Amino acid sequence: MSVTVRFAPSPTGFLHIGNARTGLFNWFFARHHGGTFRLRIEDTDRQRSTKPAIDAIYEALNWLEIDWDGDAVLQSENLPRHAEVAQAMLDAGTAYRCYASPAELEAMRERQRAAGLPMRYDGLWRDRDPREAPDSVAPVIRLKAPQLGETIIEDGVQGTVRVANAQMDDLVLLRADGSPTYMLSVVVDDHDMGITHVIRGDDHLTNAFRQTQIYRAMGWDVPHFSHIPLIHGPDGAKLSKRHGALGVDAYRDLGYLPEAIRNYLLRLGWGHGDDEIFSTEQAIEWFDLPGIGRSPSRFDFAKLDNLNGHYIRQAADARLVDLIVPRLGAELTDAERARLCLAMPGLKARAKTLVELADNARFYVAARPIALDAKAALLATAEARGLVAGLAGDLAAATDWTAPALEQAVRQFAEFRSVKLGQVAQPLRVALTGSTTSPGIFEVMTILGREEALGRMVDFGNCEGNRGAPQ
């Protein structure tokens, strides 16, 4: 059969990372089966739904490279259609008007509470003559749900799930003000959009029983349901902000690549043997519902960092430069961009996020005189400054500015001064990078180039005491 799925986030805030995983599962399922992936914005909560939140959803999906087929659907534009279906059910006798007043509903709940019964509507107006309706109460429209037997769902992840119809009440379809409830809107939109498979979090499993009853009341085909376990934190508790329950935009700002997030989220709850790292093309080829487990998966930042580091190492150098430049806080010249491209192979081998990569690359484009960090400033002694100044004098006459030649020259300088190589190399590192850690110092000298490297060495030789270069 042809496959059509949908992703239906609510624009009441950022796109939560768990919701993004649901979108990915739907997207990969559709692409695997050569089907259709639709996007629906469920914006019927008019007080909480905002245009910036809707735009943030589009931006997050675009960043994750999740494309949708056709135009996005705004649920709020379908409200007349939802009301039309409620009226059709009323006309068919599968729904009825309920005139229970707020006081009557509260009294109903009090009786059930006192008797230790579940609180649900008791069918007060199910079979009552509408001519008895009070003029002072605007009615709601309720589903005339089946009271006998069971509602059974053959779930693509959870298996066969059933509930006794006696445990469910007649849910409200249309409120007294004429607005549709979530249950009705979702069913109508899914039917009208031709949705064949509903893949969503298992917190919606109980909704599936009620929605199935609406489908059957309308005589519509019920889609195939698959309810995926939610994501938990490393401690097994429900995912919260302290675990990583952030918006997709936050992960982008934290320096993660979209391909790493896609790979990691897909692997949370779905598996293909022992494969941990796979391309988008492989995921499309392999993904299907049987690979989804029934147990909650656990979010692990350490695993995400390692995976992101892998994708950083695989990324093109020019792309990484483009990604970190906005994080450096300054406009770069073409020469500085070229310098970063040359440095990128050494830099990306040491970074797990774009934040780390930018921090590690910053010294390559720092303005002179470069600042020294706290540890580096401690090494800016008079002796160290003297060694670097002397080395700068010797290297000023060098004709071969390659890493092997520079290493040989520095070794010869250390031997001539009767000091160990490290006694020269570490102050040299401080002078060139402002830090005590960096890629190989001779690689750094080559990438900086003769003029910049010598200039930084002279600056270091002239800096005051152990305070480092001027700020």
C-alpha positions in Angstrom: 0.0 0.0 0.0 1.0 3.6 -0.5 2.4 5.2 2.7 1.5 8.7 3.9 2.7 9.9 7.4 2.6 13.2 9.1 4.5 15.1 11.7 2.2 17.3 13.8 4.1 19.5 16.3 2.3 22.2 18.3 3.8 25.7 18.0 3.8 26.5 21.7 7.5 26.8 22.1 10.7 25.4 20.6 10.8 22.1 18.8 11.7 19.7 21.6 14.4 17.2 20.9 12.0 14.3 21.6 9.5 15.7 19.1 12.3 16.0 16.6 13.0 12.3 16.9 9.3 11.5 16.2 9.6 13.7 13.1 12.7 11.8 12.0 11.1 8.4 12.5 8.2 9.5 10.3 10.5 11.0 7.7 12.7 7.9 7.5 9.6 5.6 7.4 8.1 7.6 4.5 11.4 7.8 2.6 12.1 4.0 3.1 8.7 3.1 1.6 8.8 5.7 -1.1 5.8 7.4 0.5 4.8 10.9 1.5 5.8 12.9 4.6 3.4 15.7 5.5 3.9 18.5 8.0 0.9 19.8 10.0 1.2 22.6 12.5 -1.4 22.0 15.3 -1.9 25.6 16.2 -5.5 25.4 17.5 -4.3 26.6 21.0 -4.6 30.2 19.9 -3.3 31.6 23.2 0.0 29.7 23.2 0.6 29.2 19.4 2.7 32.0 18.0 4.1 32.9 14.6 7.7 32.9 15.9 7.1 29.4 17.3 5.8 28.2 13.9 8.8 29.8 12.2 11.1 28.1 14.7 9.6 24.7 13.8 10.3 25.3 10.1 13.8 26.5 10.9 14.6 23.4 13.1 13.3 21.0 10.5 15.3 22.7 7.8 18.4 22.6 9.9 17.9 18.9 10.5 17.4 18.6 6.7 14.0 17.0 7.1 12.0 18.1 4.1 8.2 17.7 3.8 6.0 17.0 0.8 3.5 19.6 -0.3 2.6 22.6 1.7 2.6 22.6 5.5 -1.0 22.5 6.9 -2.1 24.8 9.6 -4.7 23.0 11.7 -6.4 26.3 12.6 -7.5 26.8 9.0 -9.5 23.6 9.2 -11.8 24.4 12.1 -14.9 24.8 9.9 -14.2 21.3 8.5 -13.9 19.9 12.0 -17.3 21.4 13.1 -18.8 20.0 9.9 -17.7 16.5 10.8 -19.2 16.9 14.3 -22.5 17.9 12.7 -22.4 14.9 10.4 -21.9 12.6 13.4 -24.8 14.3 15.1 -27.0 13.8 12.0 -26.0 10.1 11.9 -26.8 9.5 15.5 -23.2 8.7 16.5 -23.0 11.9 18.5 -25.4 13.9 20.7 -25.8 17.2 22.3 -25.0 17.3 26.0 -26.6 20.1 28.1 -24.9 19.2 31.4 -24.2 22.3 33.3 -20.8 23.0 35.0 -22.5 22.4 38.4 -23.9 19.1 37.2 -20.5 18.0 35.9 -18.9 18.9 39.2 -21.6 17.1 41.2 -20.9 14.0 39.0 -17.2 14.1 39.7 -17.9 14.5 43.5 -20.1 11.4 43.5 -17.5 9.4 41.7 -14.7 10.7 43.9 -16.6 9.7 47.0 -17.3 6.3 45.6 -13.7 5.8 44.6 -14.6 5.5 41.0 -12.7 6.9 38.0 -14.0 10.3 37.1 -15.7 10.4 33.7 -18.9 11.5 32.1 -21.7 9.2 33.0 -23.9 9.6 29.9 -26.4 12.0 31.6 -27.7 13.3 28.2 -26.8 10.3 26.1 -30.4 9.1 25.7 -32.3 12.0 27.1 -34.9 14.0 25.2 -33.3 17.2 23.9 -36.6 18.9 24.6 -35.7 18.8 28.3 -32.7 20.9 27.7 -32.4 24.1 29.8 -32.3 27.3 27.9 -29.4 28.6 30.0 -26.8 26.0 29.0 -25.0 26.0 25.6 -24.5 22.3 24.7 -21.4 20.5 23.8 -21.4 17.7 21.2 -20.3 14.3 22.5 -19.4 11.1 20.8 -21.9 8.3 21.4 -19.1 5.8 22.1 -19.7 2.0 22.2 -20.4 0.8 25.7 -19.9 -2.9 25.2 -16.9 -5.0 24.0 -13.4 -3.7 23.4 -11.5 -1.3 21.2 -8.4 -3.1 19.9 -5.3 -1.6 18.3 -2.8 -3.6 16.4 0.2 -1.3 17.2 3.3 -1.4 15.0 5.5 -1.1 18.1 3.5 -2.1 21.1 1.7 -5.1 19.5 -1.9 -5.9 20.2 -3.3 -3.4 22.8 -6.9 -3.4 23.9 -9.2 -1.5 26.3 -12.8 -2.3 27.5 -15.2 0.2 26.1 -16.9 0.4 29.5 -13.7 2.2 30.7 -14.1 5.1 28.3 -16.8 7.8 28.4 -18.5 9.9 25.7 -15.8 12.4 24.9 -16.5 15.9 23.8 -16.1 16.5 20.1 -17.3 20.1 19.9 -17.2 22.6 22.8 -20.0 24.9 23.7 -18.4 27.7 21.9 -18.3 25.7 18.7 -14.5 25.0 18.8 -13.4 21.4 18.1 -11.4 19.3 20.6 -8.0 17.9 19.9 -9.4 14.4 19.5 -11.7 15.4 16.7 -9.3 17.8 14.9 -6.6 15.2 14.8 -8.9 12.5 13.3 -10.4 14.8 10.7 -7.1 16.2 9.6 -5.5 12.7 9.4 -8.4 11.4 7.4 -8.5 14.4 5.0 -4.7 14.3 4.5 -4.9 10.6 3.7 -2.6 9.5 6.6 -2.1 5.8 6.5 0.4 5.4 9.4 0.4 7.4 12.6 3.9 7.2 14.3 4.1 9.1 17.5 5.1 8.9 21.2 3.6 6.3 23.4 2.1 9.1 25.6 -0.6 9.2 22.9 -1.5 5.5 23.1 -4.6 6.1 25.2 -5.7 8.8 22.7 -5.5 6.1 19.9 -8.5 4.2 21.4 -10.7 7.3 21.5 -9.6 8.4 18.0 -10.3 4.9 16.7 -13.9 5.2 17.9 -14.3 8.5 16.0 -12.9 6.9 12.8 -15.4 4.1 13.2 -18.3 6.4 14.0 -17.6 8.2 10.7 -17.2 4.9 8.8 -13.6 5.9 7.9 -10.5 3.6 7.6 -8.4 3.6 10.8 -4.7 4.3 10.1 -2.0 1.9 11.3 -0.8 3.2 14.7 2.8 2.9 16.0 3.6 4.3 19.5 7.3 4.7 20.2 8.7 4.8 23.7 9.8 8.2 25.0 13.3 9.2 25.7 14.6 9.1 29.3 17.6 10.7 30.9 20.8 8.6 31.7 19.3 7.9 35.2 16.1 6.4 33.7 13.9 9.3 34.8 11.7 11.2 32.4 13.8 13.4 30.1 14.1 16.9 31.6 16.2 20.0 30.9 19.0 18.7 33.1 19.2 15.6 30.9 19.1 17.4 27.6 15.4 18.1 27.0 16.2 21.2 25.0 15.0 22.6 21.7 16.6 21.6 18.4 17.9 25.2 18.2 19.8 24.7 21.4 21.7 21.7 20.1 22.6 23.8 17.0 23.9 26.6 19.3 25.8 24.0 21.4 27.8 23.1 18.3 26.3 19.9 17.0 26.1 19.1 13.4 22.6 18.2 11.9 23.9 14.8 10.6 25.1 13.9 14.1 21.8 14.8 15.7 19.9 12.8 13.0 22.1 9.8 13.5 22.0 10.0 17.3 18.2 10.5 17.5 17.5 7.7 15.1 19.7 5.4 17.1 17.7 6.3 20.3 15.0 3.6 20.2 15.8 2.1 16.8 18.6 -0.2 15.8 20.1 -2.1 12.9 22.2 -4.8 14.3 25.4 -3.4 15.9 25.6 -0.4 13.5 26.1 2.9 15.4 27.2 5.2 12.7 25.3 5.3 9.4 24.7 7.7 6.6 21.3 9.1 5.8 21.1 6.9 2.7 21.8 3.8 4.8 19.2 4.9 7.3 16.6 5.3 4.6 17.4 1.8 3.3 17.3 0.1 6.7 14.6 1.9 8.7 11.3 0.2 9.4 9.0 -0.2 12.4 10.2 -3.7 13.5 13.6 -2.1 14.5 11.9 0.1 17.1 12.2 -1.3 20.7 9.5 -1.2 23.3 11.7 0.2 26.1 12.5 3.8 26.7 15.9 4.9 25.4 18.3 6.9 27.5 19.8 10.2 26.3 23.6 10.2 26.8 25.5 13.5 26.1 28.9 11.6 26.1 27.7 9.4 23.2 26.4 12.3 21.3 29.6 14.2 21.8 31.6 11.3 20.5 29.3 10.9 17.5 29.5 14.6 16.8 33.3 14.4 16.9 33.2 11.7 14.3 31.0 13.8 11.9 33.3 16.9 12.5 36.3 14.8 11.4 34.4 13.7 8.3 33.2 17.2 7.4 34.7 19.3 4.6 37.2 21.8 5.9 35.6 24.7 4.1 32.2 23.9 5.5 33.6 23.8 9.0 35.2 27.2 8.5 31.8 28.6 7.4 30.2 27.1 10.5 32.7 28.5 13.0 33.3 32.0 11.6 30.0 33.3 13.2 31.2 32.0 16.5 34.5 33.9 16.4 32.9 37.3 16.8 34.7 39.1 14.1 34.7 39.6 10.3 37.5 37.7 8.7 39.6 38.6 5.7 40.0 36.2 2.8 43.6 35.5 4.0 42.3 34.6 7.5 39.7 32.3 6.1 42.3 30.6 4.0 44.5 30.2 7.1 41.6 28.5 9.0 41.1 26.1 6.0 44.8 25.2 6.2 44.5 24.6 9.9 41.3 22.7 9.9 42.7 19.2 9.5 44.7 19.6 12.7 41.9 21.4 14.6 39.0 19.1 13.8 40.8 16.0 15.0 40.7 17.5 18.5 37.1 18.8 18.7 33.8 17.2 19.6 31.6 20.3 19.0 31.7 23.4 16.9 32.0 25.4 20.1 35.3 23.6 20.9 36.4 23.8 17.3 35.9 27.6 17.3 37.6 28.0 20.6 40.6 26.0 19.4 40.8 27.9 16.1 40.4 31.4 17.6 44.2 32.0 18.1 44.8 31.6 14.3 42.8 34.8 13.6 43.4 36.6 16.9 44.5 40.3 16.6 48.1 41.1 17.7 49.3 41.3 20.3 47.4 38.1 21.2 46.1 37.7 24.8 47.5 34.9 27.0 45.3 32.7 29.1 46.0 32.3 32.8 48.2 29.2 32.4 50.1 30.7 29.5 50.7 34.0 31.3 52.6 32.1 34.1 55.1 30.9 31.5 55.8 34.4 30.2 58.9 34.7 32.3 61.9 36.9 31.4 63.9 33.8 30.5 61.1 32.5 28.3 60.6 35.8 26.6 64.3 36.1 26.0 64.5 32.6 24.4 61.6 33.4 22.1 63.0 36.8 21.1 66.3 35.2 20.3 64.6 32.5 18.3 62.7 35.2 16.3 66.0 36.8 15.4 67.4 33.5 14.1 64.3 32.6 12.2 64.0 36.0 10.5 66.8 34.8 8.1 65.1 31.4 7.4 64.5 30.7 3.8 62.5 27.5 4.3 59.3 28.0 6.2 58.1 24.4 6.3 57.4 22.3 9.4 60.5 20.0 9.0 62.8 23.0 8.4 61.4 24.9 11.3 61.7 22.0 13.7 65.3 21.5 12.7 66.0 25.3 13.2 64.4 25.3 16.7 66.3 22.2 17.7 69.6 23.8 16.6 68.6 26.9 18.6 68.0 24.9 21.7 71.3 23.0 21.4 73.2 26.3 20.9 71.5 27.8 24.0 72.2 24.5 25.9 68.5 24.1 26.9 66.1 21.3 26.3 63.8 21.5 23.3 60.7 21.8 25.6 62.2 24.8 27.2 62.0 26.6 23.9 59.0 24.9 22.3 56.5 25.6 25.2 57.2 29.3 25.4 57.1 29.4 21.6 53.6 27.8 21.8 52.5 30.4 24.3 53.8 33.2 22.1 52.1 31.9 19.0 48.8 30.7 20.4 48.3 32.4 23.8 47.8 28.9 25.3 49.7 26.0 26.6 47.9 23.5 24.3 47.6 23.6 20.6 48.1 21.5 17.5 51.8 20.7 16.7 53.7 23.9 17.1 55.6 23.6 13.8 52.4 23.0 12.0 51.1 26.2 13.7 54.1 28.2 12.5 53.6 27.0 9.0 49.9 27.9 8.9 50.4 31.3 10.5 53.1 32.1 8.0 56.4 33.8 8.4 55.2 37.4 9.0 52.5 36.6 11.5 54.5 34.0 13.4 57.6 36.3 13.7 55.4 39.2 14.7 53.8 37.2 17.5 57.2 36.0 18.7 58.4 39.6 18.8 55.3 40.7 20.7 55.9 38.0 23.3 59.5 38.9 23.7 58.4 42.5 24.4 55.5 41.8 26.8 55.8 42.8 30.4 56.7 40.4 33.2 54.5 37.3 33.4 51.3 39.2 32.6 51.4 38.1 28.9 50.6 40.2 25.9 48.6 43.4 26.4 44.8 42.9 26.4 
